Amino acid sequence: MPLKQVADLKIEWQATKILRRDLTRTISVTSELKSGYNAAEIMTHLAPWLEEQQKTWPSGYAYKLGGEAEESAKNIGAIMAYLPLSFFLIVLLLIGQFNSLRNPLIILLTIPLGSIGVIFGLLFTGSSFGFMPFLGVIALAGIVINNAIVLIDRIQIEMSEFHRALQEAIVAAAQQRFRPIMLTTATTTLGLVPLWIGGGVIWAPMAIAIIFGLLFATVLTLLVVPVMYALFFLRR
């Protein structure tokens, strides 16, 4: 019996396979980036547009960012999960080094100073904050802590070995450690300039974060650390 005697034949196109993600039917939209752009920069423009478009979608439709944005979020989350442990170990080492709570507190208060330069550098160069600049901020924190340790250690040496008064020890220590700290900043900054110029959209933002953050933090450290040390230890 011919099939057309019992059925109407028509062609209807259907998907060859149904893609699901987390048990939800999913359509993936991908694209390439033009030269000179990175995913973080594109997402700053794309995310607000998607939020507005989602308001007009039928019920049950939603979007989720993938690709480099998703990987960056996962990597940053993995690092953030272990940052409290690293911070705790750093505090223990500083307390063991100086046998004091005020000295580690002064050193830790200098870490946010680098963020001023990071924000300025990213805005000045038109770069976006992502995973690589985040790594640069972590590396910057270590350098800033090192500069503060060197300066505070010299202040204590001036008071214990040369029996200087507090304010005299602070001035002498700042004068003696000015050149080493500035040379360390200069060599680190100049060493990262090639990475800034030729690093592309991946490595250049990290170099920018370290360079500008270190320049600002170094100048502020030489000013803020002596002032905070005087405020914390001055006996009225």
GUTOR-110162 format. One record per residue (C-alpha): residue in one letter; x, y, z. Coordinates in pm, whole numbers, plus 50000, padded with zeros to 5 digits. Layout:
N
AXYZ/...
//
This chain:
236
M500005000050000/P501505033249902/L502255055950195/K500495085750033/Q497175067550059/V497245069050442/A499475099450511/D500295134050383/L503965138450301/K505765171250369/I509335181350445/E509975196250790/W513465206450894/Q514605197051243/A517845199651436/T520165170251381/K521025171151751/I519905190352058/L522655206352264/R522095209252636/R524085225852911/D523125219353271/L520045201053134/T518935232452949/R518615234552571/T521395257452458/I522455276352147/S526085287652143/V526945320151964/T530655325451900/S532765351551725/E536335361851672/L537885394451793/K539355421251574/S543005429151615/G543665452651906/Y540655441952114/N540325417352400/A537395398252545/A537195418952864/E536905451252666/I534215436952439/M532225423952736/T532005458752889/H529965469052584/L528195436152517/A526945428252869/P524735459752907/W523245453552563/L522415417652654/E520755428952976/E518465452052781/Q517685425752518/Q516855399552781/K513895420552896/T512205414552559/W512815376952545/P510035351752617/S509845335052955/G512435307853005/Y515095323552784/A518355335252938/Y522005339752848/K525305330453006/L528735342652902/G531275316352804/G534625315252632/E537395336952774/A535025355353009/E533955322653169/E537525309653195/S538745342053350/A535975340853608/K536875304953696/N540585312753724/I540015343653938/G537655323754160/A540275296454204/I542875322254306/M540495340354539/A539775307554717/Y543425304954829/L544135341854887/P542925341255251/L545395313355327/S548235332555161/F547265364055349/F547235345055677/L550695330655613/I552075364855522/V550705379455845/L552275351356048/L555655356755881/L555505394255943/I554545389456307/G557395364656349/Q559825388256177/F559025419556381/N557545403256693/S554855429756685/L551345436056559/R551745472556471/N554575467456222/P552685441256016/L549625463956026/I551635492855880/I552995470155606/L549585456155516/L548085491055499/T550535499755222/I549165472754988/P546075492754877/L548365521254774/G549315501854462/S545695499654349/I545695537254289/G548365533754024/V546755502453876/I543435520253821/F545155550953678/G547345530153446/L544455509753307/L542375540953250/F545305560053098/T546155532452852/G542555522352780/S543065486652903/S540505464953078/F540825447353410/G540845409553369/F542675378553478/M546155389653371/P545955424053540/F544675405653848/L547865384853850/G549805417253815/V548085431354124/I549085400454325/A552705403754212/L552575441054288/A551455434154644/G554575413454705/I556855441154580/V555095467754789/I555355445955100/N559065441055037/N559685478755013/A557775485055337/I559695457355518/V563035471955409/L562075506655529/I560635495955865/D563545472655934/R565955501355878/I563995523556118/Q564345497456390/I568065493756320/E568545531356353/M566825531256692/S568365499356834/E571965501756710/F572485539256673/H570155549256961/R568385575956761/A565115591356863/L562015579756679/Q561685609256442/E565445610256374/A565455572856303/I562555576456059/V564255604455867/A567605586255857/A566025553555747/A564035570555471/Q567165587655343/Q569245555755346/R566595533655188/F565445559154930/R568045549654669/P567695511354699/I563895513054683/M563935536754385/L566515515554201/T564425484354259/T561365502254123/A563275515453822/T564765481753725/T561435463853764/T559575490453567/L562095491953283/G562195454053265/L558435453053209/V558345480152940/P559075455252655/L556215433452782/W553955463852779/I554935473752425/G555085439352264/G552975418052495/G549745422352303/V546285421752453/I547185393152691/W550425403452861/A550355441252816/P547575447753074/M549495428053337/A552665448153268/I550675480653283/A549165471053619/I552585463653770/I554365493753619/F551875520853715/G550965504254043/L554625501654145/L555405537654049/F552555551254257/A553055527154545/T556785534354573/V556325571754601/L553435568054844/T555285541555048/L558225565055105/L555765590955234/V553035570955405/V555075544055585/P557215568955783/V554125588955875/M552195558155988/Y555205545256181/A555425578456366/L551685577756441/F551755541756562/F554865544256782/L555065580356887/R554855583557263/R553145615657364/
//
